[in-house]
Amino acid sequence: MSKYTDYSFQPFLLDAIEKLGFQEPTPIQREMIPLVLKGKSAIGQAHTGTGKTHSFLIPIVEKIDASKIEVQAVITSPTRELATQIYNELNKLVEGTEIQTKLFIGGTDKARSIEKLKTQPQIVVGTPGRLRDLTVEQALLVHTSNVLVVDEADLAFDLGFINEIDQFASRMPEKLEMFVFSATIPEKLQPFLKKYMDSPVHIKIGEKRRVAEGIEFIVTPVRSKSRKKRLLDVMEGINPYLAIIFANTKQHADEVANYLQGNGVKVGIVHGDISPRDRKRVMKQIHDLEFQYIVATDLAARGIDIPGVSHVINYELPDDLEFFVHRVGRTARAGMTGIAISLYEPSDEDALVRLEKMGIPLEHKDVIDGEWSELKERHARKNRTKNENEIDAKAKSLVRKPKKVKPGYKRNMKWEMDKVKKRERRIKNRKK
């Protein structure tokens, strides 16, 4: 289908899609919408920014029977921010209809959540732990729902939430229509998938996508300075609309945020140990543009929609380079451009080489007193040594020791070899 109007959607849904400004289905939507409409379980492997959320929301809304006051679809996402994002998009689709939706996330009053469930909603969105709790207490009646969406499944697994999902999924009908979305499908996730999914269709979208599109990638050496001081140098050389600084751990994120605040920089901080109230406050401040800089862990890289990110700074490179892709994907969205700057030390060289093999073009730059300058290629010395070794080997192969030696033959051989080397260098330079 090349247009949304090609589907036989209800008029209210087509109106909502038009109001959202969607022109035509994205590749993941073209693949997933028919499968959800038919009730055929599927695994959708797609990165952030591919239209994944609406690939399940639109057909789920289409299938809801508003006359049945019972749960008909359960959607779970591993973080409160992601679940809230999905819920907000869902409500744009059902606005003005009789379809009832509810959001249940951790950090909110559980007693109030139970009170809300005196009338069961048709579509439920929530975090795994809260949905599990409400189901176990028999406040949320999921046994009537034959649709389950597990969003960001690999992150749910990494955060240890698969067991919670299993506890409420096991109360749902045996013939469950399950739709799992994930950027990667780790091997350890397979037992869970096999338990609930019988020969699912596996959709992979954008597997070879160009992560570099619209982004300038800069790597800058830490050198003899501390990493924190080097970060301040980088910040002096940019004037972002909004920049996210990524650290690998919650502890490092706190340390960086405290250091920057101590140097007069107002920063927001987003990671898993921030209290629900503070996280909600910080996210509102971010959307209200109160910060120019946000310090975050990889939690913020996985689908949280922070608009207007002009720069991403990798305070440290992630251990899993897939997270590098998620991080830089926060910028250059919706046709905009962006800059990704990574601090590195010699020990990071292997990771940088692997990034280049992934097709990411790295520019080697330095920043001094707010001014950027080009640096020599990181591996220039290595390449120079390699070229010299190749030239030496060629000279030795062409200039051989004479069978009958005369006094001074070694000197003559050296002269001959030097001539060969000069000629080979000229040839190599002309090719450059």
C-alpha positions in Angstrom: 0.0 0.0 0.0 1.5 3.4 -1.0 -1.1 5.6 0.8 -3.0 5.3 4.1 -6.2 5.7 2.1 -5.4 2.4 0.3 -6.4 0.7 3.6 -10.0 0.3 4.5 -9.6 2.3 7.7 -12.5 3.8 9.5 -13.1 7.5 8.6 -12.1 8.8 12.1 -8.8 7.0 11.9 -8.0 8.4 8.4 -8.9 11.9 9.7 -6.5 11.4 12.7 -3.7 10.2 10.4 -4.2 13.3 8.1 -4.2 15.6 11.2 -0.8 14.1 12.2 0.5 15.1 8.8 1.5 11.6 7.7 1.7 11.5 3.9 2.4 7.8 3.2 3.2 4.7 5.3 6.9 4.1 6.1 8.6 0.8 5.2 8.0 -0.8 8.6 4.3 0.4 8.5 3.8 -1.1 5.0 5.0 -4.5 6.3 3.5 -4.5 9.8 0.0 -2.9 9.4 -1.4 -5.8 7.2 0.1 -8.4 9.7 -1.5 -6.7 12.7 -4.9 -6.4 10.9 -4.8 -10.1 10.0 -3.7 -11.1 13.6 -0.5 -12.7 12.4 2.2 -12.6 15.1 5.4 -10.8 14.0 8.8 -9.5 15.1 9.6 -6.1 13.8 13.3 -5.3 13.8 13.7 -1.6 13.2 15.6 1.4 14.5 14.3 4.5 16.2 12.7 7.0 13.8 11.3 4.5 11.3 7.6 5.0 12.2 7.6 1.8 14.3 5.1 3.1 16.9 2.4 3.9 14.4 3.0 0.5 12.6 1.1 -1.1 15.5 -1.0 1.7 17.0 -2.9 2.4 13.7 -4.0 -1.2 13.0 -4.8 -1.9 16.7 -7.1 1.2 16.9 -8.7 0.0 13.6 -9.5 -3.4 15.2 -11.0 -2.2 18.5 -14.7 -2.9 19.1 -15.8 0.2 21.1 -19.0 -1.6 22.1 -17.1 -4.2 24.2 -16.1 -2.7 27.6 -13.0 -5.0 28.1 -9.3 -5.0 27.5 -8.6 -5.8 23.8 -5.0 -4.8 23.4 -2.0 -4.6 25.9 1.1 -2.5 24.9 4.2 -2.6 27.1 7.4 -0.6 26.9 10.3 -0.8 29.3 10.6 2.8 30.5 8.0 5.3 31.8 9.0 7.9 29.2 8.7 5.4 26.3 5.3 4.2 27.6 4.1 7.7 28.0 5.2 8.6 24.5 3.2 5.7 23.0 0.2 6.6 25.1 0.2 10.2 23.9 0.4 9.1 20.3 -2.4 6.6 20.8 -4.7 9.3 22.2 -4.1 11.4 19.1 -5.6 8.5 17.1 -8.6 7.8 19.2 -9.5 11.5 20.0 -13.3 12.0 19.7 -14.1 8.3 19.8 -15.6 6.1 22.5 -12.4 4.0 22.6 -11.1 4.0 26.2 -7.3 4.0 26.8 -5.3 3.9 30.1 -1.6 4.4 31.0 -0.1 2.5 33.9 3.5 3.2 34.8 5.7 2.9 37.9 6.2 5.8 40.2 2.5 6.6 40.2 -0.1 5.8 42.9 -1.1 2.1 42.6 -4.3 2.5 44.6 -5.4 5.2 42.2 -4.5 3.0 39.2 -6.7 0.2 40.7 -9.5 2.8 41.1 -9.3 3.7 37.4 -9.8 0.0 36.5 -13.4 -0.2 37.8 -14.2 0.2 34.2 -11.8 -1.8 32.0 -10.2 0.2 29.1 -10.1 -1.3 25.6 -6.3 -0.4 25.1 -3.8 -0.5 28.0 -0.3 1.0 27.8 2.2 0.5 30.6 5.6 -0.5 32.0 6.1 -4.2 32.6 6.2 -4.0 36.4 3.1 -2.0 36.9 1.1 -4.1 34.4 2.2 -7.2 36.2 1.2 -5.8 39.6 -2.3 -4.8 38.4 -2.8 -8.1 36.7 -1.7 -10.2 39.7 -4.1 -8.1 41.9 -6.8 -8.9 39.4 -7.6 -5.2 38.9 -6.5 -5.4 35.2 -8.2 -8.2 33.4 -6.0 -9.1 30.5 -7.5 -12.5 29.8 -10.0 -10.8 27.3 -7.1 -9.4 25.2 -5.7 -11.4 22.4 -3.2 -8.7 21.3 0.1 -8.0 23.1 2.7 -5.6 21.9 6.2 -5.7 23.4 8.1 -2.6 22.4 11.9 -2.2 22.7 12.2 -5.9 23.7 16.0 -6.0 23.8 16.0 -3.1 26.3 13.3 -4.8 28.3 15.5 -7.9 28.5 18.6 -5.8 29.4 16.7 -4.1 32.2 15.4 -7.5 33.5 11.7 -7.0 32.7 11.0 -10.1 30.6 10.0 -12.0 33.7 7.3 -9.4 34.5 6.0 -9.5 30.9 5.9 -13.3 31.1 3.7 -13.1 34.3 0.9 -11.1 32.7 1.3 -12.6 29.2 0.7 -16.0 30.7 -2.8 -14.9 31.7 -3.7 -13.9 28.2 -5.5 -16.2 25.7 -3.5 -19.2 24.3 -4.0 -17.9 20.7 -2.2 -14.7 21.4 -1.4 -12.2 18.6 1.9 -11.0 19.7 4.0 -8.2 18.1 7.6 -7.7 19.3 9.6 -4.7 18.3 13.3 -4.5 18.9 16.4 -2.9 17.3 18.3 -6.2 18.0 17.1 -9.7 18.8 19.6 -11.1 21.4 19.9 -14.9 21.6 18.8 -14.9 25.2 15.4 -13.4 24.2 14.6 -16.5 22.0 13.1 -18.7 24.7 10.5 -16.0 25.6 9.7 -15.5 21.9 9.3 -19.2 21.3 7.0 -19.6 24.3 4.4 -17.1 22.9 5.0 -17.0 19.2 4.3 -19.7 16.7 6.2 -19.2 13.4 6.1 -15.4 13.6 6.9 -13.3 10.5 10.2 -11.6 11.0 10.4 -8.1 9.4 13.8 -6.4 9.2 13.7 -2.7 8.2 16.7 -0.5 7.6 19.2 -3.1 8.6 21.8 -1.4 6.3 20.6 2.1 6.9 23.1 4.9 6.6 23.6 6.1 10.1 25.8 8.9 8.8 23.1 10.6 6.8 22.8 14.2 7.9 25.4 13.8 10.7 28.9 15.1 11.0 31.0 12.8 13.1 34.0 14.3 14.9 36.4 12.4 17.1 38.7 14.4 19.4 41.6 13.1 21.6 41.5 13.5 25.4 45.3 13.7 25.5 46.9 14.7 28.8 43.8 16.5 30.1 41.2 14.9 32.3 38.2 13.7 30.3 36.0 16.2 32.1 38.2 19.2 31.3 38.3 18.0 27.7 34.5 18.0 27.7 34.5 21.6 28.7 36.9 22.4 25.8 34.4 20.8 23.4 31.5 22.7 24.9 33.4 25.9 24.4 33.7 25.1 20.7 30.0 24.6 20.1 26.8 26.6 20.6 24.1 23.9 20.5 20.4 24.4 20.3 20.3 21.3 22.5 23.1 18.8 23.2 22.9 15.4 24.9 26.1 14.3 26.6 26.2 10.5 27.0 28.0 8.6 29.8 28.2 4.8 30.1 27.0 4.5 33.7 24.6 6.3 36.1 27.6 7.1 38.4 29.6 8.7 35.5 26.5 10.7 34.4 26.1 12.1 38.0 29.8 12.9 38.1 29.7 14.7 34.8 26.6 16.6 35.7 28.0 17.7 39.1 31.3 18.8 37.4 29.5 20.9 34.8 27.2 22.4 37.4 30.3 23.3 39.4 31.6 25.1 36.3 28.4 27.2 36.0 26.7 25.1 33.3 22.9 24.4 33.8 22.3 20.8 32.9 19.4 18.3 33.0 20.1 14.7 33.9 18.3 11.6 32.7 19.0 8.1 34.0 17.3 5.2 35.7 18.0 6.2 39.3 16.3 9.6 39.0 13.0 9.5 41.0 9.8 9.4 39.0 8.9 12.9 40.1 12.3 14.3 39.1 12.3 12.5 35.8 8.9 13.9 34.9 10.1 17.4 35.9 13.3 17.2 34.0 11.5 15.9 30.8 9.1 18.9 31.1 12.1 21.2 31.5 13.7 19.7 28.4 10.6 20.1 26.3 10.3 23.7 27.6 13.9 24.3 26.4 15.2 25.2 29.9 18.5 23.4 29.2 21.1 23.7 26.5 22.8 20.5 27.8 21.4 17.2 29.0 23.6 14.5 30.6 22.2 11.0 30.0 22.9 7.3 30.1 21.9 5.0 27.2 18.3 4.8 28.6 17.7 8.2 26.9 19.0 6.9 23.5 16.4 4.3 23.1 13.4 5.9 21.6 12.8 8.8 24.0 11.7 11.7 21.7 13.7 14.8 22.7 13.1 17.3 19.9 15.7 19.8 18.6 18.9 17.9 19.5 21.6 19.6 17.4 24.6 17.9 19.0 25.4 14.5 20.6 28.6 14.3 22.7 30.0 10.9 23.6 31.8 11.6 26.9 32.9 8.0 26.6 32.3 5.5 23.8 29.8 2.7 24.7 31.0 -0.8 25.2 28.4 -2.1 22.8 28.7 0.0 19.6 25.0 -0.6 18.7 24.4 2.0 21.4 26.6 4.4 19.5 24.0 4.2 16.7 21.2 4.8 19.1 22.9 7.8 20.7 23.8 9.6 17.4 20.3 8.8 16.2 19.0 11.5 18.7 20.2 14.2 16.3 19.6 14.8 12.5 16.0 13.8 12.8 13.1 14.8 10.5 15.5 15.9 7.7 17.6 18.1 10.0 21.4 17.9 10.3 23.4 17.3 13.5 26.9 16.9 14.9 28.2 13.9 16.9 31.4 14.5 18.9 33.2 11.6 20.6 36.1 12.0 23.1 38.7 9.2 22.8 41.9 7.8 24.2 44.4 5.4 22.6 42.6 2.5 24.2 39.5 3.4 22.2 41.3 3.0 18.8 39.9 -0.5 18.2 36.3 0.8 18.7 36.9 3.7 16.4 38.2 1.3 13.7 35.1 -0.8 14.1 32.9 2.3 13.7 34.7 3.2 10.5 34.0 -0.4 9.3 30.3 0.2 10.0 30.5 3.0 7.4 30.7 5.9 9.8 33.1 8.6 8.5 35.1 10.0 11.4 36.7 13.4 11.2 39.8 13.8 13.4 39.8 17.3 15.0 41.1 19.3 17.9 39.6 22.2 19.8 41.6 24.9 21.5 40.1 28.0 23.0 36.8 27.3 21.2 38.4 27.0 17.8 38.3 23.7 15.8 41.2 22.5 13.7 41.9 19.5 11.6 44.3 16.9 12.9 46.3 14.3 11.0 44.6 11.0 10.4 44.6 8.9 13.6 46.3 6.0 11.7 48.6 8.2 9.6 51.7 6.9 11.4 50.5 3.3 11.1 49.9 3.8 7.3 53.2 5.5 6.8 55.0 2.7 8.5 53.1 0.2 6.4 53.9 2.0 3.2 57.6 2.3 4.1 57.7 -1.5 4.9 56.1 -2.2 1.4 58.7 0.0 -0.3 61.6 -1.6 1.6 60.4 -5.0 0.6 60.1 -4.0 -3.1 63.6 -2.5 -3.0 65.1 -5.7 -1.5 63.4 -7.8 -4.1 64.8 -5.7 -7.0 68.3 -5.1 -5.7 70.0 -8.4 -5.0 73.4 -9.3 -3.7 75.8 -10.0 -6.6 77.1 -13.5 -6.9 80.7 -12.3 -7.0 81.2 -9.5 -4.5 83.8 -6.7 -4.7 84.9 -4.2 -2.1 82.3 -1.6 -1.6 79.4 -3.8 -2.8 77.3 -3.0 0.3 77.5 0.7 -0.4 76.6 0.2 -4.1 73.6 -1.9 -3.1 72.4 0.8 -0.7 72.6 3.4 -3.4 70.6 1.2 -5.8 68.0 0.5 -3.1 67.7 4.2 -2.2 67.1 4.9 -5.9 64.3 2.3 -6.0 62.7 3.6 -2.8 62.7 7.2 -4.2 61.1 6.0 -7.4 58.4 4.0 -5.5 57.6 7.0 -3.2 57.1 9.3 -6.3 54.8 6.7 -7.8 52.8 6.4 -4.6 52.5 10.2 -4.2 51.3 10.6 -7.8 48.5 8.1 -7.0 47.3 10.0 -4.0 
